[in-house]
Amino acid sequence: MNGLNTVLIVLGLFLAGGVYSFQKQKMPKSVIVLLALGSAMCLAAGILRIQGLWA
């Protein structure tokens, strides 16, 4: 596991926390959706890199 994997997973979790926070603050749905997509992409990329399925 290298540093990029860790950064991607931490960023994904940070964005997931942002989604939760923005939802509680009743922010616009478009912002919440963008954060959720970013979070999912970061987490997926980090996990795929750990598994060796993505360079």
N, CA, C, O and CB atoms as a CASP TS submission, in Angstrom:
PFRMAT TS
TARGET T0000
AUTHOR 0000-0000-0000
METHOD Language model
MODEL 1
PARENT N/A
ATOM      1  N   MET     1       0.859  -1.180   0.000  1.00  0.00           N
ATOM      2  CA  MET     1       0.000   0.000   0.000  1.00  0.00           C
ATOM      3  C   MET     1       0.895   1.229   0.000  1.00  0.00           C
ATOM      4  O   MET     1       1.761   1.381   0.862  1.00  0.00           O
ATOM      5  CB  MET     1      -0.972   0.006   1.231  1.00  0.00           C
ATOM      6  N   ASN     2       0.679   2.101  -0.971  1.00  0.00           N
ATOM      7  CA  ASN     2       1.508   3.290  -1.021  1.00  0.00           C
ATOM      8  C   ASN     2       0.714   4.527  -0.609  1.00  0.00           C
ATOM      9  O   ASN     2      -0.456   4.433  -0.240  1.00  0.00           O
ATOM     10  CB  ASN     2       2.087   3.472  -2.420  1.00  0.00           C
ATOM     11  N   GLY     3       1.355   5.665  -0.677  1.00  0.00           N
ATOM     12  CA  GLY     3       0.748   6.904  -0.204  1.00  0.00           C
ATOM     13  C   GLY     3      -0.489   7.329  -0.981  1.00  0.00           C
ATOM     14  O   GLY     3      -1.425   7.886  -0.408  1.00  0.00           O
ATOM     15  N   LEU     4      -0.495   7.063  -2.312  1.00  0.00           N
ATOM     16  CA  LEU     4      -1.643   7.483  -3.114  1.00  0.00           C
ATOM     17  C   LEU     4      -2.908   6.737  -2.711  1.00  0.00           C
ATOM     18  O   LEU     4      -3.990   7.322  -2.673  1.00  0.00           O
ATOM     19  CB  LEU     4      -1.361   7.263  -4.596  1.00  0.00           C
ATOM     20  N   ASN     5      -2.776   5.450  -2.409  1.00  0.00           N
ATOM     21  CA  ASN     5      -3.943   4.680  -1.944  1.00  0.00           C
ATOM     22  C   ASN     5      -4.530   5.322  -0.690  1.00  0.00           C
ATOM     23  O   ASN     5      -5.740   5.521  -0.579  1.00  0.00           O
ATOM     24  CB  ASN     5      -3.553   3.202  -1.658  1.00  0.00           C
ATOM     25  N   THR     6      -3.655   5.635   0.233  1.00  0.00           N
ATOM     26  CA  THR     6      -4.087   6.226   1.496  1.00  0.00           C
ATOM     27  C   THR     6      -4.747   7.574   1.268  1.00  0.00           C
ATOM     28  O   THR     6      -5.785   7.867   1.862  1.00  0.00           O
ATOM     29  CB  THR     6      -2.904   6.377   2.448  1.00  0.00           C
ATOM     30  N   VAL     7      -4.154   8.398   0.411  1.00  0.00           N
ATOM     31  CA  VAL     7      -4.721   9.719   0.125  1.00  0.00           C
ATOM     32  C   VAL     7      -6.099   9.586  -0.505  1.00  0.00           C
ATOM     33  O   VAL     7      -7.019  10.315  -0.135  1.00  0.00           O
ATOM     34  CB  VAL     7      -3.792  10.520  -0.801  1.00  0.00           C
ATOM     35  N   LEU     8      -6.254   8.662  -1.455  1.00  0.00           N
ATOM     36  CA  LEU     8      -7.552   8.484  -2.115  1.00  0.00           C
ATOM     37  C   LEU     8      -8.625   8.042  -1.122  1.00  0.00           C
ATOM     38  O   LEU     8      -9.750   8.543  -1.152  1.00  0.00           O
ATOM     39  CB  LEU     8      -7.436   7.457  -3.250  1.00  0.00           C
ATOM     40  N   ILE     9      -8.277   7.115  -0.253  1.00  0.00           N
ATOM     41  CA  ILE     9      -9.266   6.621   0.708  1.00  0.00           C
ATOM     42  C   ILE     9      -9.605   7.691   1.746  1.00  0.00           C
ATOM     43  O   ILE     9     -10.773   7.871   2.091  1.00  0.00           O
ATOM     44  CB  ILE     9      -8.746   5.353   1.406  1.00  0.00           C
ATOM     45  N   VAL    10      -8.604   8.391   2.239  1.00  0.00           N
ATOM     46  CA  VAL    10      -8.866   9.457   3.212  1.00  0.00           C
ATOM     47  C   VAL    10      -9.695  10.571   2.569  1.00  0.00           C
ATOM     48  O   VAL    10     -10.621  11.087   3.194  1.00  0.00           O
ATOM     49  CB  VAL    10      -7.535  10.028   3.767  1.00  0.00           C
ATOM     50  N   LEU    11      -9.375  10.943   1.335  1.00  0.00           N
ATOM     51  CA  LEU    11     -10.153  11.967   0.638  1.00  0.00           C
ATOM     52  C   LEU    11     -11.591  11.510   0.426  1.00  0.00           C
ATOM     53  O   LEU    11     -12.524  12.297   0.586  1.00  0.00           O
ATOM     54  CB  LEU    11      -9.506  12.307  -0.708  1.00  0.00           C
ATOM     55  N   GLY    12     -11.771  10.241   0.068  1.00  0.00           N
ATOM     56  CA  GLY    12     -13.120   9.702  -0.108  1.00  0.00           C
ATOM     57  C   GLY    12     -13.921   9.746   1.178  1.00  0.00           C
ATOM     58  O   GLY    12     -15.099  10.104   1.165  1.00  0.00           O
ATOM     59  N   LEU    13     -13.293   9.386   2.290  1.00  0.00           N
ATOM     60  CA  LEU    13     -13.993   9.436   3.577  1.00  0.00           C
ATOM     61  C   LEU    13     -14.288  10.871   3.996  1.00  0.00           C
ATOM     62  O   LEU    13     -15.342  11.149   4.569  1.00  0.00           O
ATOM     63  CB  LEU    13     -13.169   8.740   4.658  1.00  0.00           C
ATOM     64  N   PHE    14     -13.356  11.784   3.710  1.00  0.00           N
ATOM     65  CA  PHE    14     -13.568  13.203   4.006  1.00  0.00           C
ATOM     66  C   PHE    14     -14.766  13.739   3.218  1.00  0.00           C
ATOM     67  O   PHE    14     -15.610  14.451   3.762  1.00  0.00           O
ATOM     68  CB  PHE    14     -12.296  14.023   3.676  1.00  0.00           C
ATOM     69  N   LEU    15     -14.829  13.389   1.939  1.00  0.00           N
ATOM     70  CA  LEU    15     -15.958  13.834   1.115  1.00  0.00           C
ATOM     71  C   LEU    15     -17.272  13.196   1.577  1.00  0.00           C
ATOM     72  O   LEU    15     -18.325  13.830   1.519  1.00  0.00           O
ATOM     73  CB  LEU    15     -15.703  13.495  -0.364  1.00  0.00           C
ATOM     74  N   ALA    16     -17.207  11.949   2.034  1.00  0.00           N
ATOM     75  CA  ALA    16     -18.415  11.295   2.549  1.00  0.00           C
ATOM     76  C   ALA    16     -18.915  12.033   3.788  1.00  0.00           C
ATOM     77  O   ALA    16     -20.123  12.195   3.966  1.00  0.00           O
ATOM     78  CB  ALA    16     -18.137   9.803   2.881  1.00  0.00           C
ATOM     79  N   GLY    17     -18.002  12.478   4.640  1.00  0.00           N
ATOM     80  CA  GLY    17     -18.397  13.288   5.797  1.00  0.00           C
ATOM     81  C   GLY    17     -19.007  14.605   5.359  1.00  0.00           C
ATOM     82  O   GLY    17     -19.942  15.099   5.990  1.00  0.00           O
ATOM     83  N   GLY    18     -18.482  15.181   4.275  1.00  0.00           N
ATOM     84  CA  GLY    18     -19.047  16.413   3.732  1.00  0.00           C
ATOM     85  C   GLY    18     -20.463  16.211   3.234  1.00  0.00           C
ATOM     86  O   GLY    18     -21.316  17.082   3.406  1.00  0.00           O
ATOM     87  N   VAL    19     -20.717  15.071   2.621  1.00  0.00           N
ATOM     88  CA  VAL    19     -22.072  14.760   2.147  1.00  0.00           C
ATOM     89  C   VAL    19     -23.031  14.740   3.325  1.00  0.00           C
ATOM     90  O   VAL    19     -24.106  15.336   3.269  1.00  0.00           O
ATOM     91  CB  VAL    19     -22.104  13.400   1.399  1.00  0.00           C
ATOM     92  N   TYR    20     -22.643  14.059   4.385  1.00  0.00           N
ATOM     93  CA  TYR    20     -23.488  13.975   5.577  1.00  0.00           C
ATOM     94  C   TYR    20     -23.737  15.365   6.166  1.00  0.00           C
ATOM     95  O   TYR    20     -24.866  15.708   6.517  1.00  0.00           O
ATOM     96  CB  TYR    20     -22.840  13.059   6.633  1.00  0.00           C
ATOM     97  N   SER    21     -22.678  16.152   6.268  1.00  0.00           N
ATOM     98  CA  SER    21     -22.795  17.493   6.839  1.00  0.00           C
ATOM     99  C   SER    21     -23.670  18.397   5.975  1.00  0.00           C
ATOM    100  O   SER    21     -24.535  19.107   6.487  1.00  0.00           O
ATOM    101  CB  SER    21     -21.412  18.116   7.007  1.00  0.00           C
ATOM    102  N   PHE    22     -23.443  18.365   4.669  1.00  0.00           N
ATOM    103  CA  PHE    22     -24.228  19.214   3.766  1.00  0.00           C
ATOM    104  C   PHE    22     -25.692  18.799   3.758  1.00  0.00           C
ATOM    105  O   PHE    22     -26.576  19.647   3.634  1.00  0.00           O
ATOM    106  CB  PHE    22     -23.661  19.153   2.343  1.00  0.00           C
ATOM    107  N   GLN    23     -25.955  17.511   3.889  1.00  0.00           N
ATOM    108  CA  GLN    23     -27.335  17.043   3.928  1.00  0.00           C
ATOM    109  C   GLN    23     -28.039  17.556   5.183  1.00  0.00           C
ATOM    110  O   GLN    23     -29.204  17.948   5.129  1.00  0.00           O
ATOM    111  CB  GLN    23     -27.385  15.506   3.877  1.00  0.00           C
ATOM    112  N   LYS    24     -27.329  17.554   6.316  1.00  0.00           N
ATOM    113  CA  LYS    24     -27.918  18.066   7.550  1.00  0.00           C
ATOM    114  C   LYS    24     -28.176  19.563   7.470  1.00  0.00           C
ATOM    115  O   LYS    24     -29.103  20.064   8.107  1.00  0.00           O
ATOM    116  CB  LYS    24     -27.012  17.759   8.731  1.00  0.00           C
ATOM    117  N   GLN    25     -27.359  20.292   6.689  1.00  0.00           N
ATOM    118  CA  GLN    25     -27.511  21.740   6.567  1.00  0.00           C
ATOM    119  C   GLN    25     -28.511  22.132   5.481  1.00  0.00           C
ATOM    120  O   GLN    25     -28.726  23.318   5.232  1.00  0.00           O
ATOM    121  CB  GLN    25     -26.168  22.375   6.275  1.00  0.00           C
ATOM    122  N   LYS    26     -29.117  21.141   4.840  1.00  0.00           N
ATOM    123  CA  LYS    26     -30.109  21.380   3.780  1.00  0.00           C
ATOM    124  C   LYS    26     -29.505  22.150   2.602  1.00  0.00           C
ATOM    125  O   LYS    26     -30.124  23.068   2.065  1.00  0.00           O
ATOM    126  CB  LYS    26     -31.311  22.154   4.344  1.00  0.00           C
ATOM    127  N   MET    27     -28.297  21.766   2.214  1.00  0.00           N
ATOM    128  CA  MET    27     -27.644  22.382   1.053  1.00  0.00           C
ATOM    129  C   MET    27     -28.334  21.905  -0.223  1.00  0.00           C
ATOM    130  O   MET    27     -29.078  20.925  -0.195  1.00  0.00           O
ATOM    131  CB  MET    27     -26.117  22.038   1.017  1.00  0.00           C
ATOM    132  N   PRO    28     -28.092  22.590  -1.339  1.00  0.00           N
ATOM    133  CA  PRO    28     -28.725  22.173  -2.605  1.00  0.00           C
ATOM    134  C   PRO    28     -28.357  20.734  -2.970  1.00  0.00           C
ATOM    135  O   PRO    28     -27.237  20.283  -2.733  1.00  0.00           O
ATOM    136  CB  PRO    28     -28.310  23.120  -3.747  1.00  0.00           C
ATOM    137  N   LYS    29     -29.317  20.034  -3.547  1.00  0.00           N
ATOM    138  CA  LYS    29     -29.120  18.623  -3.899  1.00  0.00           C
ATOM    139  C   LYS    29     -27.968  18.440  -4.874  1.00  0.00           C
ATOM    140  O   LYS    29     -27.268  17.430  -4.812  1.00  0.00           O
ATOM    141  CB  LYS    29     -30.395  18.045  -4.497  1.00  0.00           C
ATOM    142  N   SER    30     -27.756  19.400  -5.776  1.00  0.00           N
ATOM    143  CA  SER    30     -26.683  19.256  -6.761  1.00  0.00           C
ATOM    144  C   SER    30     -25.313  19.202  -6.087  1.00  0.00           C
ATOM    145  O   SER    30     -24.445  18.444  -6.517  1.00  0.00           O
ATOM    146  CB  SER    30     -26.727  20.410  -7.767  1.00  0.00           C
ATOM    147  N   VAL    31     -25.115  19.984  -5.055  1.00  0.00           N
ATOM    148  CA  VAL    31     -23.837  19.974  -4.326  1.00  0.00           C
ATOM    149  C   VAL    31     -23.654  18.641  -3.616  1.00  0.00           C
ATOM    150  O   VAL    31     -22.559  18.077  -3.617  1.00  0.00           O
ATOM    151  CB  VAL    31     -23.774  21.140  -3.303  1.00  0.00           C
ATOM    152  N   ILE    32     -24.708  18.143  -3.019  1.00  0.00           N
ATOM    153  CA  ILE    32     -24.647  16.858  -2.306  1.00  0.00           C
ATOM    154  C   ILE    32     -24.340  15.723  -3.282  1.00  0.00           C
ATOM    155  O   ILE    32     -23.543  14.836  -2.978  1.00  0.00           O
ATOM    156  CB  ILE    32     -25.979  16.580  -1.562  1.00  0.00           C
ATOM    157  N   VAL    33     -24.972  15.754  -4.450  1.00  0.00           N
ATOM    158  CA  VAL    33     -24.735  14.705  -5.448  1.00  0.00           C
ATOM    159  C   VAL    33     -23.295  14.751  -5.943  1.00  0.00           C
ATOM    160  O   VAL    33     -22.662  13.706  -6.090  1.00  0.00           O
ATOM    161  CB  VAL    33     -25.708  14.852  -6.633  1.00  0.00           C
ATOM    162  N   LEU    34     -22.771  15.943  -6.203  1.00  0.00           N
ATOM    163  CA  LEU    34     -21.380  16.063  -6.655  1.00  0.00           C
ATOM    164  C   LEU    34     -20.402  15.546  -5.611  1.00  0.00           C
ATOM    165  O   LEU    34     -19.448  14.844  -5.945  1.00  0.00           O
ATOM    166  CB  LEU    34     -21.056  17.515  -6.988  1.00  0.00           C
ATOM    167  N   LEU    35     -20.635  15.888  -4.352  1.00  0.00           N
ATOM    168  CA  LEU    35     -19.770  15.388  -3.289  1.00  0.00           C
ATOM    169  C   LEU    35     -19.865  13.866  -3.160  1.00  0.00           C
ATOM    170  O   LEU    35     -18.855  13.194  -2.951  1.00  0.00           O
ATOM    171  CB  LEU    35     -20.132  16.050  -1.960  1.00  0.00           C
ATOM    172  N   ALA    36     -21.073  13.330  -3.283  1.00  0.00           N
ATOM    173  CA  ALA    36     -21.257  11.886  -3.177  1.00  0.00           C
ATOM    174  C   ALA    36     -20.536  11.167  -4.318  1.00  0.00           C
ATOM    175  O   ALA    36     -19.910  10.131  -4.096  1.00  0.00           O
ATOM    176  CB  ALA    36     -22.756  11.533  -3.184  1.00  0.00           C
ATOM    177  N   LEU    37     -20.619  11.706  -5.535  1.00  0.00           N
ATOM    178  CA  LEU    37     -19.930  11.099  -6.670  1.00  0.00           C
ATOM    179  C   LEU    37     -18.412  11.156  -6.487  1.00  0.00           C
ATOM    180  O   LEU    37     -17.711  10.179  -6.750  1.00  0.00           O
ATOM    181  CB  LEU    37     -20.331  11.802  -7.972  1.00  0.00           C
ATOM    182  N   GLY    38     -17.918  12.299  -6.038  1.00  0.00           N
ATOM    183  CA  GLY    38     -16.483  12.426  -5.785  1.00  0.00           C
ATOM    184  C   GLY    38     -16.011  11.458  -4.727  1.00  0.00           C
ATOM    185  O   GLY    38     -14.953  10.844  -4.865  1.00  0.00           O
ATOM    186  N   SER    39     -16.785  11.318  -3.677  1.00  0.00           N
ATOM    187  CA  SER    39     -16.444  10.399  -2.603  1.00  0.00           C
ATOM    188  C   SER    39     -16.400   8.961  -3.111  1.00  0.00           C
ATOM    189  O   SER    39     -15.458   8.223  -2.822  1.00  0.00           O
ATOM    190  CB  SER    39     -17.447  10.525  -1.456  1.00  0.00           C
ATOM    191  N   ALA    40     -17.415   8.571  -3.863  1.00  0.00           N
ATOM    192  CA  ALA    40     -17.475   7.204  -4.389  1.00  0.00           C
ATOM    193  C   ALA    40     -16.311   6.928  -5.326  1.00  0.00           C
ATOM    194  O   ALA    40     -15.732   5.842  -5.285  1.00  0.00           O
ATOM    195  CB  ALA    40     -18.800   6.967  -5.118  1.00  0.00           C
ATOM    196  N   MET    41     -15.958   7.890  -6.169  1.00  0.00           N
ATOM    197  CA  MET    41     -14.848   7.691  -7.105  1.00  0.00           C
ATOM    198  C   MET    41     -13.519   7.559  -6.371  1.00  0.00           C
ATOM    199  O   MET    41     -12.704   6.702  -6.714  1.00  0.00           O
ATOM    200  CB  MET    41     -14.778   8.849  -8.103  1.00  0.00           C
ATOM    201  N   CYS    42     -13.294   8.397  -5.366  1.00  0.00           N
ATOM    202  CA  CYS    42     -12.041   8.318  -4.601  1.00  0.00           C
ATOM    203  C   CYS    42     -11.932   6.997  -3.844  1.00  0.00           C
ATOM    204  O   CYS    42     -10.880   6.357  -3.851  1.00  0.00           O
ATOM    205  CB  CYS    42     -11.941   9.493  -3.616  1.00  0.00           C
ATOM    206  N   LEU    43     -13.006   6.595  -3.200  1.00  0.00           N
ATOM    207  CA  LEU    43     -12.973   5.334  -2.460  1.00  0.00           C
ATOM    208  C   LEU    43     -12.781   4.151  -3.401  1.00  0.00           C
ATOM    209  O   LEU    43     -12.008   3.240  -3.102  1.00  0.00           O
ATOM    210  CB  LEU    43     -14.258   5.156  -1.650  1.00  0.00           C
ATOM    211  N   ALA    44     -13.477   4.157  -4.532  1.00  0.00           N
ATOM    212  CA  ALA    44     -13.341   3.053  -5.492  1.00  0.00           C
ATOM    213  C   ALA    44     -11.922   2.998  -6.048  1.00  0.00           C
ATOM    214  O   ALA    44     -11.343   1.918  -6.162  1.00  0.00           O
ATOM    215  CB  ALA    44     -14.358   3.206  -6.645  1.00  0.00           C
ATOM    216  N   ALA    45     -11.364   4.140  -6.389  1.00  0.00           N
ATOM    217  CA  ALA    45     -10.001   4.161  -6.931  1.00  0.00           C
ATOM    218  C   ALA    45      -8.993   3.673  -5.898  1.00  0.00           C
ATOM    219  O   ALA    45      -8.084   2.915  -6.234  1.00  0.00           O
ATOM    220  CB  ALA    45      -9.630   5.575  -7.397  1.00  0.00           C
ATOM    221  N   GLY    46      -9.141   4.094  -4.659  1.00  0.00           N
ATOM    222  CA  GLY    46      -8.238   3.644  -3.611  1.00  0.00           C
ATOM    223  C   GLY    46      -8.316   2.152  -3.389  1.00  0.00           C
ATOM    224  O   GLY    46      -7.291   1.488  -3.236  1.00  0.00           O
ATOM    225  N   ILE    47      -9.518   1.623  -3.370  1.00  0.00           N
ATOM    226  CA  ILE    47      -9.698   0.178  -3.157  1.00  0.00           C
ATOM    227  C   ILE    47      -9.184  -0.618  -4.347  1.00  0.00           C
ATOM    228  O   ILE    47      -8.548  -1.656  -4.166  1.00  0.00           O
ATOM    229  CB  ILE    47     -11.178  -0.152  -2.909  1.00  0.00           C
ATOM    230  N   LEU    48      -9.451  -0.142  -5.570  1.00  0.00           N
ATOM    231  CA  LEU    48      -8.954  -0.843  -6.747  1.00  0.00           C
ATOM    232  C   LEU    48      -7.437  -0.842  -6.795  1.00  0.00           C
ATOM    233  O   LEU    48      -6.830  -1.823  -7.224  1.00  0.00           O
ATOM    234  CB  LEU    48      -9.512  -0.215  -8.010  1.00  0.00           C
ATOM    235  N   ARG    49      -6.818   0.251  -6.358  1.00  0.00           N
ATOM    236  CA  ARG    49      -5.351   0.302  -6.336  1.00  0.00           C
ATOM    237  C   ARG    49      -4.794  -0.655  -5.284  1.00  0.00           C
ATOM    238  O   ARG    49      -3.765  -1.290  -5.516  1.00  0.00           O
ATOM    239  CB  ARG    49      -4.862   1.740  -6.058  1.00  0.00           C
ATOM    240  N   ILE    50      -5.450  -0.766  -4.143  1.00  0.00           N
ATOM    241  CA  ILE    50      -4.977  -1.696  -3.108  1.00  0.00           C
ATOM    242  C   ILE    50      -5.073  -3.138  -3.624  1.00  0.00           C
ATOM    243  O   ILE    50      -4.178  -3.947  -3.381  1.00  0.00           O
ATOM    244  CB  ILE    50      -5.805  -1.529  -1.793  1.00  0.00           C
ATOM    245  N   GLN    51      -6.160  -3.453  -4.336  1.00  0.00           N
ATOM    246  CA  GLN    51      -6.352  -4.801  -4.847  1.00  0.00           C
ATOM    247  C   GLN    51      -5.469  -5.101  -6.051  1.00  0.00           C
ATOM    248  O   GLN    51      -5.370  -6.251  -6.479  1.00  0.00           O
ATOM    249  CB  GLN    51      -7.796  -5.007  -5.214  1.00  0.00           C
ATOM    250  N   GLY    52      -4.826  -4.071  -6.601  1.00  0.00           N
ATOM    251  CA  GLY    52      -3.961  -4.269  -7.758  1.00  0.00           C
ATOM    252  C   GLY    52      -4.700  -4.350  -9.073  1.00  0.00           C
ATOM    253  O   GLY    52      -4.133  -4.784 -10.076  1.00  0.00           O
ATOM    254  N   LEU    53      -5.958  -3.938  -9.086  1.00  0.00           N
ATOM    255  CA  LEU    53      -6.757  -3.996 -10.298  1.00  0.00           C
ATOM    256  C   LEU    53      -6.633  -2.737 -11.148  1.00  0.00           C
ATOM    257  O   LEU    53      -7.105  -2.697 -12.284  1.00  0.00           O
ATOM    258  CB  LEU    53      -8.195  -4.227  -9.946  1.00  0.00           C
ATOM    259  N   TRP    54      -6.000  -1.715 -10.593  1.00  0.00           N
ATOM    260  CA  TRP    54      -5.826  -0.463 -11.315  1.00  0.00           C
ATOM    261  C   TRP    54      -4.439   0.074 -10.996  1.00  0.00           C
ATOM    262  O   TRP    54      -4.046   0.158  -9.833  1.00  0.00           O
ATOM    263  CB  TRP    54      -6.936   0.574 -10.941  1.00  0.00           C
ATOM    264  N   ALA    55      -3.715   0.430 -12.023  1.00  0.00           N
ATOM    265  CA  ALA    55      -2.330   0.896 -11.819  1.00  0.00           C
ATOM    266  C   ALA    55      -2.351   2.170 -11.149  1.00  0.00           C
ATOM    267  O   ALA    55      -1.296   2.743 -10.879  1.00  0.00           O
ATOM    268  CB  ALA    55      -1.562   1.015 -13.100  1.00  0.00           C
TER
END
